[in-house]
């Protein structure tokens, strides 16, 4: 069966060894895949977006894909596309995603197991119904970057849907995410307040917006205040 490929852009470098690519969906919401070149020069893919052949060749020019993080149970539509192309790919996924993944894309490790093996920081967001996985990377240039999927959002609403569903005041946590994906608001709020105290975070990468490059605590605490 042919896998559906939606229109997408090219890779852009966020920091040395770290890239994103903007993909699309059948409705007007962008989605961003993140690719990190690990210390051994292989690639980690977070929130995979299926690409056309030219796009896949550009990915492979960055390095060899060896790890794919399925970040939660609602961001898995293209995971099987990558597993079929790269059978050697190690799949890291939380329990909620494991239950919904295509059988052709079996999970190798939980986030706790896989991130520990790779020497990475990260965790499943407390209170998340879909077990969203947050990554916390130290880059070779000294930058520290947090990677989220749906929990955080920002940007001026451009459509009626985004005015209704998006984050109050244009930054924080989208209303639709607060309603559908947060099971324990107190636990998620405490997590955000804790992460906001972490030092030296230069960027926050998101799945539905360009990288946030303002003060990290500003976005994290705005989201916490909305729970």
Legacy VTK file of the C-alpha trace (Angstrom):
# vtk DataFile Version 3.0
C-alpha trace
ASCII
DATASET POLYDATA
POINTS 227 float
0.000 0.000 0.000
1.292 3.471 -0.919
1.863 5.715 2.075
0.225 9.147 1.861
2.797 11.920 1.545
1.555 15.420 2.357
3.298 18.555 1.038
6.392 19.520 3.024
9.328 21.875 2.992
13.083 21.340 3.262
15.234 20.829 6.319
16.411 23.972 8.088
19.143 24.039 10.699
18.039 25.104 14.171
21.515 24.714 15.667
24.627 22.786 14.615
23.575 19.150 14.209
19.881 19.859 14.824
17.274 20.316 12.096
13.557 20.657 11.629
11.290 20.266 8.611
7.793 21.674 8.196
5.164 19.215 7.021
1.421 19.523 6.613
-1.899 17.805 7.263
-5.254 17.694 5.437
-6.343 20.692 7.544
-4.463 23.988 8.090
-2.047 22.991 10.855
1.717 22.704 10.251
3.676 19.866 11.804
7.401 19.878 12.401
9.731 16.883 12.444
12.957 17.222 14.429
16.208 15.464 13.464
19.270 15.401 15.712
22.713 14.139 14.756
23.900 12.174 17.766
27.536 12.091 18.940
28.176 8.914 16.880
26.937 10.813 13.751
23.762 8.714 13.419
20.351 10.398 13.421
17.529 10.514 15.942
14.116 11.346 14.481
11.417 12.860 16.691
7.791 13.135 15.509
8.400 11.646 12.067
6.924 13.201 8.921
6.849 11.061 5.766
8.767 12.740 2.917
8.917 12.328 -0.830
11.971 10.559 -2.244
13.914 13.803 -2.668
13.204 14.651 0.967
14.287 11.219 2.179
17.551 11.545 0.279
18.156 14.917 1.939
17.527 13.265 5.297
20.010 10.507 4.516
22.576 13.109 3.479
22.497 14.360 7.088
23.389 10.925 8.492
22.081 7.413 9.025
18.685 7.262 10.783
19.048 4.828 13.681
16.535 5.951 16.344
12.947 7.149 16.064
11.098 8.634 19.012
7.318 8.352 18.632
6.448 11.266 20.931
2.910 10.337 21.865
-0.181 8.399 20.897
-1.514 11.064 18.495
1.747 11.615 16.566
2.349 8.253 14.958
0.765 8.332 11.487
4.125 8.248 9.660
6.112 6.056 12.046
5.508 2.865 10.043
6.731 4.632 6.874
10.142 5.075 8.503
10.293 1.608 10.016
9.576 -0.006 6.649
12.266 2.078 4.939
14.783 1.540 7.756
14.142 -1.909 9.316
17.145 -1.404 11.618
15.544 1.700 13.184
15.184 1.469 16.961
11.715 2.642 17.934
11.264 4.427 21.276
7.649 5.058 22.246
5.573 5.508 25.405
2.945 2.983 26.415
-0.007 4.967 25.045
1.617 5.100 21.585
2.721 1.470 21.718
-0.915 0.385 21.924
-1.845 2.301 18.752
1.151 1.792 16.466
0.890 -0.301 13.315
2.071 -3.894 14.009
4.698 -3.353 11.298
6.304 -0.765 13.593
7.000 -2.621 16.852
8.379 -0.674 19.807
11.881 -1.607 20.950
12.169 0.485 24.102
10.207 2.723 26.430
11.402 6.331 26.781
12.956 5.541 30.144
14.933 2.617 28.684
15.836 4.134 25.338
16.843 7.585 26.545
18.986 6.100 29.304
20.740 3.835 26.779
21.481 6.849 24.571
22.657 8.957 27.490
19.876 11.491 26.949
17.637 13.438 29.279
13.897 13.435 28.783
10.673 12.158 30.258
7.015 11.448 29.700
5.105 14.587 30.672
3.273 13.957 33.971
-0.487 14.209 33.614
-0.449 13.705 29.830
-3.195 11.363 28.637
-1.224 10.575 25.489
2.143 10.145 27.264
3.900 13.033 25.499
7.682 12.571 25.493
9.852 15.651 26.099
13.535 15.558 25.106
16.242 17.709 26.698
19.363 17.902 24.510
22.841 19.284 25.108
24.265 20.291 21.733
27.928 20.310 20.746
27.960 24.129 20.617
26.875 24.366 24.260
23.201 25.085 23.563
20.510 23.323 25.525
17.257 22.618 23.684
13.903 21.248 24.869
11.732 19.368 22.360
7.964 19.060 22.840
5.098 17.875 20.671
1.685 19.380 21.504
2.007 20.597 25.084
3.306 24.081 24.195
2.141 26.471 21.493
2.481 30.095 20.451
1.671 32.423 17.592
-0.986 34.878 16.482
-4.139 32.991 15.432
-4.606 33.202 11.655
-7.861 31.278 11.336
-11.122 31.054 13.256
-10.210 27.512 14.247
-6.937 28.658 15.807
-8.643 31.529 17.639
-11.001 28.999 19.194
-8.583 26.104 19.692
-5.233 27.883 20.172
-3.476 29.125 23.305
-5.105 32.008 25.206
-3.206 35.222 24.582
-1.221 33.633 21.762
1.172 31.532 23.862
1.059 28.740 26.407
-1.048 25.646 25.935
-3.677 25.314 23.220
-7.244 25.013 24.464
-7.785 21.819 22.467
-4.710 20.239 24.077
-5.808 21.308 27.544
-9.219 19.743 26.992
-8.218 16.537 25.180
-4.707 15.652 26.273
-4.263 16.675 29.902
-5.608 14.238 32.479
-4.004 15.635 35.626
-3.652 19.416 35.356
-1.887 19.769 38.684
0.790 17.241 37.700
1.384 18.891 34.316
1.480 22.362 35.884
4.059 21.224 38.447
6.163 19.707 35.646
6.108 22.948 33.637
6.994 25.043 36.677
9.895 22.696 37.444
11.235 22.743 33.890
10.945 26.551 33.803
13.645 26.692 36.503
16.126 24.690 34.419
19.147 26.805 33.381
20.667 27.546 29.980
17.753 26.507 27.754
18.277 28.495 24.546
15.436 27.120 22.412
12.206 25.157 22.679
11.204 23.114 19.640
7.544 22.365 19.007
5.578 20.134 16.653
3.162 22.800 15.380
5.145 26.049 15.356
8.594 27.377 14.546
11.213 27.145 17.304
10.560 29.350 20.320
13.686 31.433 20.886
12.456 33.783 23.596
13.103 33.162 27.291
12.169 29.525 27.887
10.552 30.258 31.251
8.176 32.732 29.581
6.511 30.053 27.436
6.634 27.324 30.085
5.117 29.480 32.816
2.448 30.851 30.469
1.381 27.266 29.815
1.494 26.378 33.520
-0.741 29.352 34.392
-3.400 28.080 31.981
-3.835 24.740 33.777
LINES 1 228
227 0 1 2 3 4 5 6 7 8 9 10 11 12 13 14 15 16 17 18 19 20 21 22 23 24 25 26 27 28 29 30 31 32 33 34 35 36 37 38 39 40 41 42 43 44 45 46 47 48 49 50 51 52 53 54 55 56 57 58 59 60 61 62 63 64 65 66 67 68 69 70 71 72 73 74 75 76 77 78 79 80 81 82 83 84 85 86 87 88 89 90 91 92 93 94 95 96 97 98 99 100 101 102 103 104 105 106 107 108 109 110 111 112 113 114 115 116 117 118 119 120 121 122 123 124 125 126 127 128 129 130 131 132 133 134 135 136 137 138 139 140 141 142 143 144 145 146 147 148 149 150 151 152 153 154 155 156 157 158 159 160 161 162 163 164 165 166 167 168 169 170 171 172 173 174 175 176 177 178 179 180 181 182 183 184 185 186 187 188 189 190 191 192 193 194 195 196 197 198 199 200 201 202 203 204 205 206 207 208 209 210 211 212 213 214 215 216 217 218 219 220 221 222 223 224 225 226
